Amino acid sequence: MQQSVEQRRAVRFPAMFLTTISSKDRFLGEGTIQNISASGCRVERLINGPMPIEPGTELVLRFYPSESATRIAVERAQVRW
């Protein structure tokens, strides 16, 4: 059995944040951020949107890390895989 090798530059931390997923001009759906680090995160899309999101696609993610926190916007995220 072949094992995958993690090639991360930063440590990932478990997370569970609801997020909206958009391109610059189109809402693509909602999801949850599953883990997060200084250099990336894993987003799981909750409901399939009108189109698949392909590697290389640039996205805008908006999420609240807690109910009382200010919204965080990542204006330029890129799908890696």
WOSUL-V854295 format. One record per pair of residues at least 12 apart in sequence whose ideal C-beta (glycine too) atoms are under 10 Angstrom apart, sorted by sequence separation. I is the first residue (numbers start at 1). J is the second residue. D is the distance in Angstrom with one decimal. If there is no record, write none. Layout:
BEGIN
{{I:J:D} {I:J:D}}
END
This chain:
BEGIN
{{18:30:6.6} {19:31:5.4} {31:43:4.8} {32:44:5.4} {61:73:7.3} {62:74:7.7} {18:31:7.7} {19:32:6.7} {30:43:9.9} {31:44:5.5} {32:45:8.6} {60:73:6.9} {61:74:4.4} {62:75:9.2} {17:31:9.4} {18:32:6.0} {19:33:5.4} {29:43:10.0} {31:45:4.4} {32:46:6.6} {60:74:6.9} {61:75:8.6} {17:32:6.6} {18:33:8.1} {30:45:7.6} {31:46:5.3} {59:74:7.9} {60:75:5.6} {61:76:9.6} {16:32:6.1} {17:33:4.3} {29:45:5.5} {30:46:5.1} {31:47:8.5} {43:59:8.4} {59:75:9.4} {60:76:7.5} {61:77:5.3} {15:32:8.4} {16:33:7.3} {17:34:9.0} {28:45:8.1} {29:46:6.9} {30:47:6.6} {58:75:9.4} {59:76:8.1} {60:77:7.1} {15:33:5.1} {16:34:7.2} {29:47:5.6} {31:49:9.7} {43:61:6.8} {58:76:6.1} {59:77:4.6} {15:34:6.5} {16:35:9.3} {17:36:7.8} {29:48:7.3} {30:49:8.9} {58:77:7.0} {59:78:7.2} {14:34:7.6} {15:35:5.6} {28:48:9.8} {29:49:3.8} {41:61:7.7} {43:63:9.2} {57:77:9.1} {58:78:5.4} {59:79:6.6} {14:35:5.6} {15:36:4.6} {28:49:4.6} {29:50:8.5} {57:78:7.1} {58:79:8.0} {12:34:9.1} {13:35:6.2} {14:36:8.5} {15:37:9.6} {19:41:8.8} {21:43:6.8} {27:49:7.9} {28:50:7.7} {29:51:9.7} {31:53:9.8} {41:63:9.2} {56:78:6.8} {57:79:4.6} {12:35:4.3} {13:36:5.9} {26:49:8.9} {27:50:9.2} {28:51:7.5} {55:78:8.5} {56:79:6.4} {11:35:9.7} {12:36:6.8} {13:37:6.7} {17:41:8.8} {19:43:6.3} {21:45:6.6} {26:50:8.3} {28:52:9.7} {29:53:8.4} {55:79:5.2} {56:80:8.5} {12:37:4.6} {13:38:9.9} {19:44:9.6} {21:46:9.3} {26:51:8.8} {28:53:6.3} {54:79:6.7} {55:80:6.3} {56:81:9.8} {10:36:9.5} {11:37:6.0} {12:38:9.6} {15:41:7.3} {17:43:9.4} {19:45:9.6} {53:79:5.7} {55:81:5.4} {10:37:4.0} {11:38:8.4} {12:39:9.2} {15:42:8.6} {19:46:9.4} {22:49:9.9} {36:63:9.4} {9:37:8.2} {10:38:4.4} {11:39:9.8} {12:40:7.8} {13:41:9.6} {18:46:8.4} {21:49:7.6} {23:51:9.7} {33:61:7.6} {8:37:6.9} {9:38:8.2} {10:39:4.5} {12:41:7.9} {28:57:8.8} {36:65:8.9} {9:39:5.3} {10:40:7.4} {12:42:7.5} {23:53:8.8} {31:61:8.5} {33:63:6.0} {8:39:7.5} {9:40:8.6} {28:59:7.3} {32:63:8.9} {8:40:7.7} {21:53:7.4} {28:60:9.2} {31:63:9.2} {33:65:9.0} {27:60:9.6} {30:63:10.0} {41:74:8.2} {23:57:7.0} {24:58:7.3} {26:60:9.9} {40:74:9.9} {43:77:8.3} {23:58:6.9} {24:59:9.0} {25:60:9.8} {21:57:9.9} {23:59:6.3} {24:60:6.8} {41:77:8.0} {43:79:8.8} {22:59:6.7} {23:60:7.1} {40:77:8.3} {21:59:5.9} {22:60:4.5} {40:78:9.3} {42:80:9.8} {20:59:9.9} {21:60:7.8} {22:61:8.0} {33:72:9.8} {19:59:9.8} {20:60:8.1} {21:61:6.3} {22:62:7.7} {40:80:7.4} {19:60:9.9} {20:61:7.2} {21:62:8.7} {33:74:9.8} {19:61:5.1} {20:62:4.9} {21:63:9.9} {19:62:6.4} {20:63:7.5} {17:61:9.4} {18:62:9.7} {19:63:3.9} {18:63:6.4} {19:64:8.7} {17:63:4.4} {18:64:7.3} {17:64:6.8} {15:63:9.2} {17:65:5.8} {16:65:10.0} {17:66:8.6} {15:65:8.0} {20:71:9.7} {24:75:9.0} {17:69:9.6} {24:76:9.3} {19:72:9.1} {20:73:9.6} {17:72:8.5} {19:74:8.9} {21:77:9.0} {21:79:9.9}}
END
